[in-house]
């Protein structure tokens, strides 16, 4: 039966650290102290290991000074493996060393009646707001590397499968891009307004729609 | 010499601290992952299944071929991948409400690892933070704070003793890992920025704001914001390196700043809220800002929560601040201790009393009545719930403002943070009339059955 009126919150009883155990009250066990010690020190060693691994793995790639190169060269392989296996790999190069300046509008085009016609333009506003960050990010990630050519072709074939395009139809991914200015000093509002982008067109990948579409 | 050192190390990692921060972080993580993964509903099979644009034979192009694991290496069929995705969403919902919090956290984190390790291409900084926080939540004890499991334990305790359990605690090592992760994140980010030229020259922010794939607002608006590009760029670098201050030993900080030592961390976090809040408002950077806000919740310590509560209680009459035992400025809620419905109601009120402003009092006790409501009879108290605003020291208790029934409930809603959104609605025209009638009806029916927990309305 509640008989309150005073503070409803029980105050935690203060006990010596040694008596508290790791996750609450210590269990009464003959080897309890030994077990707690082993687990407790294992946790401490794990923390130190994890902290070291995290800091060594995330050293910036751009840093080329001697201590960094030394640390990078001598990072134990097992630490890298640990971070990769536990999905804790990380690099903090967001908007750095300089922010991304290349702006690209992606277009998927199909060849019809002797000409390439734009089927879809991929940029903010044409892709749903809850999808555009992921979709544009993956296209950006594949843009400047020839390694991703087969994936881009598969991207186009996947597009064919999800849209009513007949087999054998030629499709391609076009990049219309420009580069934002790289000024020595901050630009004024007028300079930003007067600045005009110079667009460049490139073809990222081209393929034919597969027969299963 | 060695033993005190070992003891200090042990104490540093295993000292007990509040689990509130990690409990809130679990909820925030579940919510953020749920919302952002929900956005991938249409694209799940495209991104992560064998029928998407990264079929198994192209995986070596996109993914590393060593030290790589994902459940989606085994689950490749589009329908099965979609079912796995639904399982992830369900696990996130369980994390939010705290249903099987430990299990749901492990499932959700392992599944998010699996999705991320299946296709790196759509991943960004937000997804990295998602995995890092998820890992800490998965291994940390104490993530059961704010869970249904904890609620059940609280109810059992309340039913038996009329008191709530002490706040949940956990060892400090997950908190230390989280602090370390933030220090590494921001220091490395700041270091990378000074290796370039645009951040140092102060032109970086203007450039980022003019990138149409990130900008949320049209160029004319971004032009105006870009005027402050130099101070914002430089302040960003200074703020990112300021996280290194958290490495200073607590003793040094106390010696230098005395009572203001905790403010180092708070000012840095406030800077983070400002910085990431501005990014969130101005730029579409995916889940990055939301995930970092979630991580900040995990940085809350007992001292932070106590001071935050004190800050929010500043406007309340009387010295509620920092006063666990003192009652001035608090509100006494008088309830019927022999009525099951009333006990459940007062328990719900106490669960929502995050600011510790409520003093529950069973009016069936003569001592309680004498202490808080000597001027009101038991019969009157029996008619409806009474709330009494405890007076300042020199005022007589009988002069204190007292409200009953619906009016009392309405006054309570302003004191219970989860009910804040409802509070203004209770003043709409007609609501008072409906509320008073409904309350009177419930109170009348309550009197018909007053025989303990089984008595339900």
Interface residues (C-beta under 8 A of the other chain):
Chain A: X1 X2 X3 X4 X5 X6 X7 X8 X9 X10 X11 X12 X17 X20 X22 X23 X40 X41 X43 X44 X47 X50 X51 X54 X55 X58 X59 X60 X62 X63 X80 X81 X84 X85 X86 X87 X88 X89 X90 X91 X92 X93 X94 X95 X96 X97 X98 X99 X100 X101 X103 X104 X123 X124 X129 X130 X131 X132 X133 X134 X135 X136 X137 X138 X140 X141 X142 X147 X148 X150 X151 X154 X155 X157 X158 X162 X180 X181 X182 X183 X184 X185 X186 X187 X189 X192 X193
Chain B: X9 X10 X11 X13 X14 X15 X16 X38 X39 X40 X42 X43 X46 X47 X52 X53 X54 X55 X58 X61 X62 X64 X66 X67 X68 X69 X113 X116 X117 X119 X120 X121 X122 X123 X124 X125 X128 X131 X132 X135 X141 X158 X161 X162 X163 X164 X165 X166 X167 X169 X170 X171 X173 X176 X177 X180 X181 X184 X185 X186 X188 X189 X191 X192 X193 X195 X196 X197 X198 X199 X201 X202 X203 X204 X206 X207 X208 X210 X211 X212 X213 X219 X223 X224 X226 X227 X229 X230 X284 X285 X286 X288 X324 X325 X332 X335 X337 X338 X343 X346 X350 X356 X358 X359 X360 X361 X362 X365 X367 X368 X371 X372
